[in-house]
Amino acid sequence: MFVPKEGLKPSKEVLKKFGVKEGLQLMNGGLKRCFKAGDIVLKYLLDTSEEEASWLPNLLNSIESKKFRVQKHLKSGDGRYIEDGWVAYYFLSGNLIKGCLPEKRRVLEAFHKEIKDVPRPPHLMEDRKDPWAIADKMVWDELPLNCHERILKAIQDLFKQRAPLRVVNQLIQGDPSNILFNETEPPALIDLSWHWRPADFSLAVLAADNLLCWCKEGCDCLPRNEVVAVFEDVKHFKQLLVRAVLRRALELEGLRRFNERFLYEIDNHVPTINFVYDYVSQS
C-alpha cells in the first residue's frame, strides 16, 4: 500500500463515526498510519478482519489494574471497533525510559498474571509469516533455522546451547521494552506484539533488548552482567535468554535479508550472542 509523505489519513466519515473533531497530528512510528487528535489516537490496520479488530479491544477494555495501564479502545457511533480499517483508542501519556529493568519486570509480571487465562486466539497466531513470527518459531523448533551466512556461525553456536524446556505457554507481550513511564500514573504497556510462549520468555526478551548496545559514542547502557542479574531468579532464565537473543537476531536478519546495506546491524548482535554463549556455558 502506498502511504503519502504526510501519512495515510482517515476520511472525514471515519472521523465522524469515532466522534473526532480536533485536528489530526501524525505520530512518530506507526508506519505513518497513526494520528493523534486530542486524547484520541486513530490507527490504520492493514488487512484486519472485524474479528481480529474486536478481539484486542474486548481484551484490553476488560482489564482494570492499579499496577499498569493499557490502551482503552472506543467504539464508533455504529457500535464497531473498526471503521474502514481504522481503530481508535485513548492516548497513553509517558516516556520510554532506558533501563528501569526491575520496574519493567514488575509491570510485565503483573500484566501476564492478569491475562494468564486468556485462550489462544488462532486468528492472530496460526498463519503469521512476518519476520517476528518466523524468528520466534525457529528458536522454538517450529521452523528450521534459516539465516544469512554473515551471522550463521554465531547463531549455530548459540543454538547448540539450547536444552529442552517443560514450560506452560500463554498469551504474552513479545515486545516488552515498550513501556511508558510518567510521574503521576502507573506504567503503560503499548505496541503489544502477541506471542504464545511462557510468560517469563517476555522477561528474557526484555533482558535481550538491554544486552544489545546500539550506542555509537557516549554509551550509557547497563553493563551486561548487571542486566542478567535482574532476572537470574527467573526459572529457566538462561534457556529462555538463549532463545530470546536468538529471536532478536533472527528477527532483524529477516527484516534486513534483502538489503545488504543494513547487514551491519546484524553484526551488532554478535557481541551479545557471544556474551550469552559464555554466560550459559558457565552453568
C-alpha positions as CSV (number, residue, x, y, z in Angstrom):
1,M,0.0,0.0,0.0
2,F,1.3,3.5,-1.0
3,V,1.5,5.8,2.0
4,P,2.0,9.5,1.2
5,K,4.6,11.6,3.0
6,E,2.0,13.3,5.2
7,G,0.7,9.9,6.3
8,L,-2.4,7.8,5.4
9,K,-5.1,10.0,6.9
10,P,-8.6,8.7,8.0
11,S,-11.5,10.0,6.0
12,K,-14.0,12.6,7.3
13,E,-16.6,9.8,7.5
14,V,-14.3,7.8,9.8
15,L,-13.5,10.8,12.0
16,K,-17.2,11.5,12.3
17,K,-18.0,7.9,13.3
18,F,-15.5,8.0,16.1
19,G,-16.5,11.5,17.2
20,V,-13.2,13.1,16.4
21,K,-13.3,16.8,15.8
22,E,-9.9,18.1,16.6
23,G,-7.1,18.4,14.1
24,L,-5.0,15.3,13.3
25,Q,-1.4,15.1,14.2
26,L,0.8,12.5,12.6
27,M,2.5,10.4,15.3
28,N,6.1,9.1,15.2
29,G,6.3,5.5,14.2
30,G,3.2,3.5,13.2
31,L,4.3,3.4,9.5
32,K,2.7,6.8,9.0
33,R,-0.7,5.3,9.7
34,C,-1.2,6.6,13.2
35,F,-2.7,10.0,14.1
36,K,-3.5,11.8,17.4
37,A,-6.5,14.1,17.8
38,G,-6.8,15.5,21.3
39,D,-6.7,12.5,23.6
40,I,-7.7,10.0,20.9
41,V,-5.4,8.0,18.7
42,L,-6.5,6.7,15.3
43,K,-4.6,3.8,13.8
44,Y,-5.0,2.1,10.4
45,L,-4.8,-1.7,10.5
46,L,-3.9,-3.3,7.2
47,D,-5.9,-6.4,6.1
48,T,-7.5,-6.8,9.5
49,S,-10.9,-8.6,9.9
50,E,-13.7,-7.5,12.2
51,E,-12.9,-10.5,14.4
52,E,-9.3,-9.5,14.8
53,A,-10.0,-5.8,15.3
54,S,-12.6,-6.6,18.0
55,W,-10.5,-9.2,19.9
56,L,-7.9,-6.8,21.2
57,P,-10.3,-4.0,22.4
58,N,-12.5,-6.5,24.1
59,L,-9.5,-7.9,25.9
60,L,-7.9,-4.6,26.9
61,N,-11.1,-2.9,27.8
62,S,-11.8,-5.7,30.3
63,I,-8.6,-5.2,32.2
64,E,-8.6,-3.0,35.3
65,S,-5.3,-2.7,37.2
66,K,-3.6,-0.2,39.5
67,K,-0.2,-1.6,38.5
68,F,-0.2,-0.8,34.8
69,R,-2.2,0.9,32.1
70,V,-3.2,-0.4,28.7
71,Q,-4.9,1.2,25.7
72,K,-8.7,1.5,26.0
73,H,-10.5,1.4,22.7
74,L,-13.5,3.3,21.5
75,K,-16.5,2.1,19.6
76,S,-17.8,4.1,16.6
77,G,-21.2,5.5,16.5
78,D,-22.2,2.3,14.7
79,G,-21.0,0.2,17.6
80,R,-17.9,-1.1,15.8
81,Y,-14.3,-1.2,16.9
82,I,-13.1,-0.8,13.3
83,E,-14.3,1.5,10.6
84,D,-12.8,1.3,7.1
85,G,-9.7,-0.2,8.5
86,W,-9.3,2.4,11.4
87,V,-9.4,1.8,15.1
88,A,-9.5,4.4,17.9
89,Y,-8.2,4.3,21.4
90,Y,-7.3,6.8,24.2
91,F,-3.8,8.2,24.2
92,L,-1.5,7.0,26.9
93,S,0.9,9.6,28.2
94,G,4.5,8.9,29.3
95,N,8.0,8.4,28.0
96,L,10.2,5.4,27.0
97,I,13.0,5.3,29.6
98,K,16.2,3.4,29.2
99,G,16.9,0.9,31.9
100,C,14.4,0.7,34.8
101,L,14.6,-3.1,34.5
102,P,13.2,-4.0,37.9
103,E,10.2,-1.7,37.3
104,K,9.6,-3.1,33.9
105,R,9.9,-6.6,35.2
106,R,7.2,-5.9,37.8
107,V,4.9,-4.4,35.1
108,L,5.3,-7.4,32.8
109,E,4.7,-9.9,35.6
110,A,1.6,-8.1,36.7
111,F,0.3,-7.9,33.1
112,H,0.9,-11.6,32.3
113,K,-0.7,-12.7,35.6
114,E,-3.8,-10.6,34.5
115,I,-4.0,-12.3,31.1
116,K,-2.8,-15.8,32.0
117,D,-6.2,-17.4,31.4
118,V,-6.9,-15.8,28.0
119,P,-7.4,-18.5,25.4
120,R,-5.0,-18.7,22.5
121,P,-6.5,-16.6,19.6
122,P,-5.9,-18.7,16.4
123,H,-6.8,-15.8,14.1
124,L,-3.8,-13.9,15.4
125,M,-1.3,-16.8,15.7
126,E,-1.6,-19.6,13.2
127,D,-0.9,-18.0,9.8
128,R,1.6,-15.3,10.7
129,K,4.5,-15.1,8.2
130,D,6.2,-11.9,9.3
131,P,9.9,-11.8,10.3
132,W,9.0,-11.7,14.0
133,A,6.7,-14.7,13.9
134,I,9.2,-16.7,11.7
135,A,12.1,-15.9,14.1
136,D,10.0,-16.9,17.1
137,K,9.1,-20.2,15.5
138,M,12.7,-21.0,14.5
139,V,14.0,-20.6,18.1
140,W,11.2,-22.9,19.4
141,D,11.8,-25.6,16.8
142,E,8.6,-25.0,14.9
143,L,10.5,-24.0,11.7
144,P,14.0,-25.0,10.6
145,L,16.8,-22.5,11.2
146,N,17.4,-20.3,8.1
147,C,19.6,-17.1,8.3
148,H,22.2,-15.1,6.4
149,E,25.7,-16.7,6.3
150,R,27.0,-13.4,7.8
151,I,25.7,-14.5,11.2
152,L,25.2,-18.2,10.7
153,K,28.2,-19.4,12.7
154,A,27.4,-17.4,15.8
155,I,23.7,-18.3,15.6
156,Q,24.5,-22.1,15.2
157,D,26.9,-22.0,18.2
158,L,24.2,-20.4,20.4
159,F,21.5,-22.8,19.1
160,K,23.6,-25.7,20.4
161,Q,23.3,-24.2,23.9
162,R,19.6,-24.8,24.0
163,A,18.2,-27.6,26.2
164,P,14.7,-29.0,26.3
165,L,12.2,-27.0,28.4
166,R,9.0,-28.1,30.1
167,V,7.0,-24.9,30.3
168,V,3.4,-23.7,30.1
169,N,2.6,-21.3,27.3
170,Q,0.2,-18.4,27.4
171,L,-0.5,-15.1,25.7
172,I,2.5,-12.8,26.2
173,Q,3.7,-9.4,25.2
174,G,6.5,-10.3,22.7
175,D,7.9,-6.7,22.5
176,P,8.3,-6.0,26.2
177,S,10.5,-2.9,26.1
178,N,7.5,-0.7,25.0
179,I,6.6,0.6,28.4
180,L,5.8,4.2,29.2
181,F,6.6,6.0,32.5
182,N,5.4,9.2,33.9
183,E,5.3,10.7,37.5
184,T,1.6,10.5,38.2
185,E,0.3,7.3,36.7
186,P,1.2,3.6,36.6
187,P,3.5,2.4,33.7
188,A,1.7,1.9,30.4
189,L,2.2,-1.1,28.0
190,I,2.0,0.0,24.3
191,D,2.6,-1.6,20.9
192,L,1.5,-5.0,22.1
193,S,3.0,-7.8,20.0
194,W,1.4,-11.1,20.8
195,H,3.1,-14.5,21.1
196,W,2.1,-17.8,22.6
197,R,5.0,-18.6,24.9
198,P,6.0,-18.9,28.6
199,A,5.2,-15.7,30.5
200,D,8.9,-15.5,31.6
201,F,10.0,-15.5,28.0
202,S,8.8,-11.9,27.8
203,L,11.3,-11.1,30.6
204,A,14.1,-12.8,28.7
205,V,13.3,-10.8,25.6
206,L,13.4,-7.6,27.8
207,A,16.9,-8.8,29.1
208,A,18.0,-9.5,25.5
209,D,16.9,-6.0,24.4
210,N,19.1,-4.5,27.2
211,L,22.1,-6.7,26.4
212,L,22.2,-5.1,22.9
213,C,24.1,-1.9,22.6
214,W,23.4,0.5,19.7
215,C,25.4,3.4,21.0
216,K,27.9,4.9,18.6
217,E,29.5,7.1,21.2
218,G,28.9,8.1,24.8
219,C,27.4,4.7,25.8
220,D,25.1,4.7,28.8
221,C,24.0,1.1,28.5
222,L,23.9,-1.0,31.6
223,P,26.8,-3.5,31.9
224,R,25.7,-6.9,30.6
225,N,26.4,-8.6,34.0
226,E,24.0,-6.1,35.7
227,V,21.3,-6.8,33.1
228,V,21.2,-10.5,33.7
229,A,21.5,-10.1,37.5
230,V,18.0,-8.5,37.5
231,F,16.5,-11.8,36.1
232,E,18.7,-14.6,37.5
233,D,16.0,-15.8,39.9
234,V,13.6,-16.3,37.0
235,K,13.0,-20.1,36.4
236,H,14.8,-21.4,33.3
237,F,16.2,-17.9,32.7
238,K,19.3,-19.0,30.9
239,Q,17.5,-21.2,28.5
240,L,14.8,-18.5,27.9
241,L,17.5,-15.9,27.3
242,V,19.3,-18.1,24.7
243,R,16.0,-18.2,22.8
244,A,15.3,-14.5,23.3
245,V,18.7,-13.4,22.0
246,L,18.4,-15.8,19.0
247,R,14.9,-14.5,18.3
248,R,16.0,-10.8,18.3
249,A,18.9,-11.6,15.9
250,L,16.8,-13.6,13.6
251,E,14.1,-11.0,13.5
252,L,16.5,-8.4,12.4
253,E,18.1,-10.7,9.9
254,G,14.6,-11.5,8.5
255,L,13.8,-7.8,8.2
256,R,17.1,-6.9,6.5
257,R,17.7,-10.0,4.4
258,F,17.0,-8.4,1.1
259,N,19.0,-5.2,1.8
260,E,22.7,-5.8,2.1
261,R,23.2,-2.2,3.2
262,F,21.8,-3.0,6.6
263,L,23.6,-6.2,7.4
264,Y,26.0,-4.2,9.7
265,E,23.0,-4.1,12.1
266,I,23.1,-7.9,12.3
267,D,26.8,-7.8,13.1
268,N,25.9,-5.7,16.2
269,H,24.2,-8.8,17.7
270,V,27.4,-10.9,17.7
271,P,28.9,-9.4,20.9
272,T,25.6,-10.2,22.7
273,I,25.4,-13.7,21.2
274,N,28.9,-14.3,22.4
275,F,28.2,-13.0,25.9
276,V,25.1,-15.2,26.3
277,Y,27.1,-18.2,25.0
278,D,29.7,-17.7,27.7
279,Y,27.1,-16.9,30.3
280,V,25.1,-20.1,29.7
281,S,28.3,-22.2,29.3
282,Q,29.2,-21.4,32.9
283,S,26.3,-23.4,34.3
